[in-house]
Amino acid sequence: MQDQSNIQSRVYVAGTGVISAIGNNVEECLASLEKGEAGMGGITMLDTIHRNQIPVAEVKLSNEALAARLNVSPLLSRTALLSMMAAKEALQQANIPSLSNLRTGFISANTVGGMDKSEQFFEAFLTDAEKGRLRDVVNHECGSVTELVADALNIKDYVTTISTACSSSANAIFFGARLIRHGMLDVVVAGGTDALTKFTLNGFNTLMILDREYCKPFDENRQGLNLGEGAGYVVLVSEKVAATLADLPTSYLSGYCNKNDAYHQTASSPDGRGSYMAMQGALAMSGLQPADVDYINLHGTGTQNNDQAEGTAIQRLFEPHYPKMSSTKSFTGHTLGASGGIEAVFSVLALKHGLVYPNLRLQTPIEAFPFAAETKLLTNQPLKHVLSNSFGFGGNCSSLIFSNIA
């Protein structure tokens, strides 16, 4: 058993970075959230038969534009380019004077790896075995994306990849926090990235859980999710490092928990067992009671199964006093392995600016529940604790709680 005396009490959030369909950085995303501007639209990047049929939430920059901003090769996978954009912003915002004497880690999540480049390779290869560029497939696997970005960040002390479906980057964040709390690292850049690919689009279409209109999470008449892409990272630091920063952190990761109900490969348990255990475990770790939570950043995909399971778990845990809640996937779409990281950034911004984001396009709340998500932006909210949910395929459920220092 770990010697508890060696565990630090707090892990602070020193910086955030994000790119999504609603903005290319933190400032742009925050502006879109405040204005109620969603990022969904028609497919423009992928060469797919589903163009003009299925809406998605694309990052509005091409690979060439992303590479130009980063001053790197456009031959990198889109997953890596998105990751590099958000991770670099997070480190710049953290403004740590020097990482040279600090044990620094990069823990990044994704589910598609370099599949976008692999799809390009096989399109040529399948017509002629002498065609197709091998450079397009060498970085296919998920870990290779992480390593490319770690090299760009010059992080070498600890680099690893987590891929647990839609809970991936939430798990990356709390794994980074654990390494800091146990004195193994001083700084961790943690979160995740995913790009839209034909494989992903076709797979979710086969599951028949894609909405042909813009998604409406936690609505009685919801029809499914919209796929999105992007990346989100937080820079986590120890108490010792936090004390040295010119810009002192305003929030910390107070609780986290991962549970797996192993109910089904692609569906959540109807009674929300995994969701309930994840939220309950995060609360227990933070020392908070359900009534202490001010806002829930819902997993809120917009599918029949996911919203029903999450809502059932919320009712079981929080009844009769429900926090304010909303799903920011109504802005960004479901970014899969990046969602936990992107929504962690949004949770930190909610705390910092006193915001509760609107759940766009919600018209009829789910009749089975005695609560409803917020439909308008709420400002000047005295938020102290924000719960962010990320629940993935296979029943892999994770919850994070971010708390204000003040």
C-alpha positions in Angstrom: 0.0 0.0 0.0 1.2 3.5 -0.9 2.5 5.5 2.1 -0.2 8.2 2.4 2.3 10.6 4.0 4.1 11.0 0.6 0.9 12.0 -1.2 0.5 15.7 -2.0 -2.9 17.1 -1.2 -3.6 19.2 -4.3 -2.9 19.2 -8.0 -3.3 22.6 -9.6 -4.4 23.5 -13.1 -1.8 26.0 -14.4 -2.8 26.2 -18.0 -5.4 25.2 -20.6 -5.4 24.7 -24.3 -8.1 23.8 -26.7 -9.1 23.6 -30.4 -12.5 22.5 -31.6 -15.2 23.3 -34.0 -16.1 26.5 -32.1 -12.6 28.0 -32.0 -8.9 27.5 -32.6 -7.9 28.4 -29.0 -9.2 29.0 -25.6 -10.3 32.6 -26.2 -12.2 31.7 -29.4 -13.9 28.7 -27.8 -15.0 30.8 -24.8 -16.4 33.5 -27.0 -18.5 30.9 -28.9 -19.8 29.3 -25.7 -20.8 32.8 -24.4 -22.5 33.7 -27.7 -24.3 30.3 -28.1 -22.6 29.6 -31.5 -22.3 25.9 -32.3 -19.7 24.4 -34.6 -21.8 21.9 -36.6 -22.1 22.0 -40.3 -21.7 20.0 -43.5 -18.7 17.7 -44.1 -15.9 19.6 -46.0 -12.7 17.8 -45.0 -13.5 14.2 -45.6 -14.0 12.6 -49.1 -17.0 10.5 -48.1 -20.4 9.3 -49.5 -22.0 10.9 -46.4 -21.4 14.5 -47.5 -24.5 16.6 -47.5 -26.2 13.9 -45.4 -24.6 13.8 -42.0 -23.6 17.0 -40.1 -20.3 17.0 -38.2 -18.4 19.5 -36.1 -15.1 20.1 -37.9 -12.2 22.3 -36.9 -12.3 25.0 -39.4 -8.6 24.8 -40.3 -7.1 22.5 -43.0 -4.1 20.4 -42.3 -2.0 22.8 -44.3 -3.3 25.8 -42.3 -2.7 23.9 -39.0 0.9 23.0 -40.1 1.6 26.6 -41.1 0.6 27.9 -37.7 2.8 25.3 -36.0 5.6 25.6 -38.5 5.7 21.8 -39.0 5.2 19.4 -41.9 1.6 19.1 -43.3 2.4 15.4 -43.7 1.7 14.8 -40.0 -1.7 13.3 -39.2 -4.5 15.6 -38.4 -4.8 14.0 -35.0 -1.2 15.0 -34.2 -1.7 18.6 -35.6 -4.7 19.2 -33.4 -2.9 17.8 -30.4 0.1 20.0 -31.0 -2.0 23.1 -31.3 -3.9 22.7 -28.0 -0.9 21.3 -26.0 1.4 24.2 -27.0 -1.3 26.7 -26.0 -1.7 25.0 -22.6 2.0 25.2 -21.9 2.2 28.8 -23.1 -0.7 29.7 -20.8 0.9 27.9 -17.8 4.0 30.2 -18.3 6.3 27.9 -16.4 9.7 29.7 -16.5 11.7 26.5 -17.2 10.9 22.8 -17.4 14.6 21.8 -17.5 14.8 21.1 -13.8 11.2 19.7 -13.5 10.1 16.1 -14.0 7.6 16.7 -16.8 5.2 14.2 -18.4 2.9 14.2 -21.5 -0.1 12.0 -21.1 -2.3 12.1 -24.2 -5.4 10.2 -25.3 -6.8 9.4 -28.7 -8.8 6.7 -30.4 -8.0 7.0 -34.1 -4.3 7.6 -34.1 -3.0 8.4 -37.6 -6.0 6.8 -39.3 -6.7 9.8 -41.5 -3.3 9.3 -43.2 -3.8 5.5 -43.4 -7.1 6.0 -45.2 -5.3 8.1 -47.8 -2.7 5.4 -48.2 -5.1 2.6 -48.8 -7.2 4.6 -51.2 -4.2 4.5 -53.6 -2.7 1.2 -52.5 -5.9 -0.8 -53.1 -6.0 0.3 -56.7 -2.3 -0.5 -57.3 -0.1 -2.3 -54.9 2.8 -0.3 -56.1 1.2 2.9 -55.0 0.6 4.6 -51.7 3.2 6.3 -49.6 4.5 4.3 -46.6 5.1 7.6 -44.7 1.3 7.8 -44.4 1.0 4.6 -42.4 4.1 4.6 -40.1 2.4 6.7 -37.5 -0.9 4.9 -37.7 -1.1 3.7 -34.1 -2.3 5.8 -31.2 1.0 6.0 -29.3 2.8 7.3 -32.3 0.7 10.4 -32.3 1.5 11.1 -28.7 5.2 10.6 -29.3 5.3 13.0 -32.2 3.7 15.7 -30.1 5.9 15.0 -27.0 9.0 15.5 -29.3 7.6 18.8 -30.5 7.0 19.9 -26.9 10.5 18.6 -25.9 9.0 16.4 -23.1 11.0 13.3 -22.4 10.6 12.4 -18.7 7.3 10.5 -19.1 5.2 10.0 -22.2 2.3 7.6 -22.5 -1.0 7.2 -24.4 -4.4 6.2 -23.0 -7.2 4.9 -25.3 -10.4 4.0 -23.4 -13.0 5.3 -25.9 -14.8 8.4 -24.9 -13.4 8.5 -21.4 -9.8 8.5 -22.7 -8.7 12.0 -22.0 -10.5 12.3 -18.7 -8.5 9.2 -17.7 -5.3 10.8 -19.0 -5.9 13.8 -16.8 -6.5 12.0 -13.6 -3.6 9.6 -14.3 -1.4 12.6 -14.6 -2.7 13.9 -11.3 -2.0 10.6 -9.6 1.6 10.7 -10.8 2.0 14.3 -9.4 0.3 13.4 -6.1 2.6 10.4 -5.6 5.7 12.5 -6.2 6.7 10.9 -9.5 6.3 14.0 -11.7 6.2 17.8 -11.1 4.3 18.9 -14.3 2.0 17.0 -16.6 0.4 18.1 -19.8 -2.7 15.9 -20.0 -5.7 15.6 -22.2 -6.5 14.2 -25.6 -7.1 14.6 -29.3 -9.1 13.0 -32.1 -9.7 13.9 -35.8 -12.6 13.0 -37.9 -12.0 10.0 -40.1 -14.1 8.0 -42.6 -13.6 4.9 -40.4 -15.2 6.7 -37.4 -18.0 8.2 -39.4 -18.9 4.9 -41.0 -18.7 3.0 -37.7 -21.0 5.3 -35.8 -23.4 5.4 -38.8 -23.5 1.6 -38.7 -24.5 1.8 -35.0 -27.4 4.0 -36.1 -26.7 6.7 -33.4 -25.9 9.7 -35.6 -28.4 12.5 -35.8 -29.1 13.8 -39.4 -29.8 17.2 -37.8 -27.8 19.1 -35.2 -27.8 17.1 -32.0 -30.0 18.0 -29.0 -28.6 16.3 -25.8 -31.0 15.6 -23.0 -34.1 16.3 -25.1 -37.0 13.9 -25.0 -36.9 13.8 -28.8 -33.1 13.4 -29.2 -32.0 11.4 -32.2 -28.3 10.8 -31.7 -25.0 12.5 -31.7 -22.9 14.6 -34.1 -19.3 13.6 -34.5 -16.7 16.3 -33.8 -12.9 16.7 -33.7 -10.4 18.7 -31.7 -8.0 18.6 -28.8 -8.0 19.8 -25.2 -5.2 19.8 -22.6 -4.6 21.0 -19.1 -1.2 21.6 -17.5 -1.2 20.0 -14.1 1.4 21.1 -11.5 2.3 20.2 -8.0 1.9 22.5 -5.0 5.6 23.2 -5.1 5.6 24.3 -8.7 2.3 26.2 -8.3 3.9 28.4 -5.6 6.6 29.5 -8.1 4.4 30.7 -10.9 3.9 34.4 -11.6 0.2 33.7 -12.4 -1.1 31.6 -9.6 -3.6 28.9 -10.5 -7.2 29.6 -9.7 -8.4 26.0 -9.7 -7.4 22.4 -8.9 -8.5 18.9 -9.6 -10.2 17.9 -6.3 -11.6 14.6 -7.3 -11.6 11.9 -9.9 -12.8 8.3 -10.4 -13.0 5.7 -13.1 -15.4 2.7 -13.0 -16.4 0.1 -15.5 -19.8 -1.6 -15.4 -18.8 -3.9 -18.4 -22.4 -3.9 -19.4 -22.1 -3.8 -23.2 -19.5 -3.1 -25.9 -21.2 0.1 -27.1 -24.0 0.8 -24.7 -24.2 2.1 -21.2 -26.1 0.1 -18.5 -29.7 1.3 -18.5 -29.6 1.9 -14.8 -26.5 4.1 -15.1 -24.5 1.9 -12.8 -21.1 2.9 -14.1 -22.0 6.6 -14.4 -23.2 6.6 -10.8 -20.1 4.8 -9.4 -17.8 7.2 -11.3 -19.5 10.4 -9.9 -19.9 8.9 -6.4 -16.2 8.0 -6.4 -15.1 11.4 -7.5 -17.2 13.0 -4.8 -15.8 10.7 -2.2 -12.2 11.5 -3.2 -12.8 15.2 -3.1 -14.5 15.0 0.3 -17.6 16.8 -1.1 -21.3 16.0 -0.8 -23.6 16.0 -3.9 -25.1 19.3 -2.7 -21.6 20.9 -3.0 -21.5 20.5 -6.8 -22.6 23.7 -8.5 -22.5 22.6 -12.2 -22.4 19.3 -14.1 -20.7 19.3 -17.5 -22.7 16.4 -18.8 -21.4 13.6 -20.9 -24.6 14.4 -22.8 -24.0 12.8 -26.3 -27.6 13.0 -27.4 -28.2 9.3 -27.9 -31.2 7.6 -26.4 -29.1 5.2 -24.3 -26.4 7.6 -23.1 -28.6 10.4 -21.9 -31.0 8.0 -20.2 -28.2 6.2 -18.4 -26.5 9.4 -17.3 -29.7 11.0 -16.2 -30.7 8.0 -14.2 -27.4 8.1 -12.4 -27.7 11.8 -11.7 -31.2 11.3 -10.3 -30.0 8.5 -8.0 -27.1 10.5 -6.7 -28.4 14.1 -6.5 -32.1 13.8 -5.7 -33.8 16.0 -4.6 -31.4 18.9 -5.1 -29.9 19.0 -8.6 -27.0 21.2 -9.7 -27.2 23.2 -12.9 -26.2 21.1 -15.8 -25.6 21.2 -19.6 -23.9 19.4 -22.4 -21.3 21.3 -24.3 -21.4 18.6 -27.0 -24.3 20.7 -28.3 -21.5 23.1 -29.4 -18.6 20.9 -30.3 -20.2 17.6 -31.2 -18.8 14.4 -29.7 -15.0 14.6 -30.1 -14.5 11.0 -28.8 -11.1 10.6 -27.3 -10.7 14.4 -27.0 -14.0 15.0 -25.3 -12.8 14.7 -21.7 -9.9 17.0 -22.3 -11.9 19.6 -24.2 -14.7 19.5 -21.5 -12.1 19.7 -18.7 -10.9 23.0 -20.3 -14.5 24.2 -20.5 -15.1 23.2 -16.8 -12.0 25.2 -15.7 -13.3 28.2 -17.8 -16.7 27.9 -16.2 -15.1 28.1 -12.7 -12.9 31.0 -13.7 -15.6 33.1 -15.3 -18.6 32.1 -13.3 -20.4 30.6 -16.3 -23.0 27.9 -16.9 -23.2 27.1 -20.6 -26.4 26.6 -22.4 -27.5 23.2 -23.7 -28.3 24.2 -27.2 -31.5 23.2 -29.1 -33.1 21.7 -26.0 -36.8 22.1 -26.4 -38.5 19.3 -24.5 -36.7 18.0 -21.4 -36.6 14.2 -20.8 -40.0 13.5 -19.3 -38.7 10.7 -17.0 -36.4 13.1 -15.0 -37.4 15.8 -12.5 -34.6 18.1 -13.8 -33.6 19.7 -17.0 -30.4 21.1 -18.5 -30.0 24.8 -18.8 -31.0 26.4 -22.1 -29.6 29.9 -21.6 -26.1 31.1 -20.7 -25.9 31.9 -17.0 -23.3 34.5 -15.9 -21.9 35.6 -12.6 -22.5 32.2 -11.1 -20.8 31.6 -7.7 -19.3 28.3 -8.8 -17.0 26.4 -6.5 -17.1 22.9 -7.8 -17.7 21.6 -11.3 -18.3 17.9 -12.1 -17.3 16.8 -15.7 -18.5 13.4 -16.9 -16.9 11.3 -19.6 -18.5 7.9 -20.2 -17.1 5.5 -22.9 -17.8 2.4 -24.9 -17.4 -0.8 -22.9 -18.8 0.8 -19.8 -15.6 2.8 -19.1 -16.9 5.7 -17.0 -14.9 8.6 -15.6 -15.8 11.7 -13.6 -13.5 14.7 -12.8 -14.2 17.5 -10.2 -12.5 20.8 -10.6 -12.7 23.2 -7.7 -11.9 26.9 -7.2 -9.1 27.7 -4.8 -10.9 30.7 -3.3 
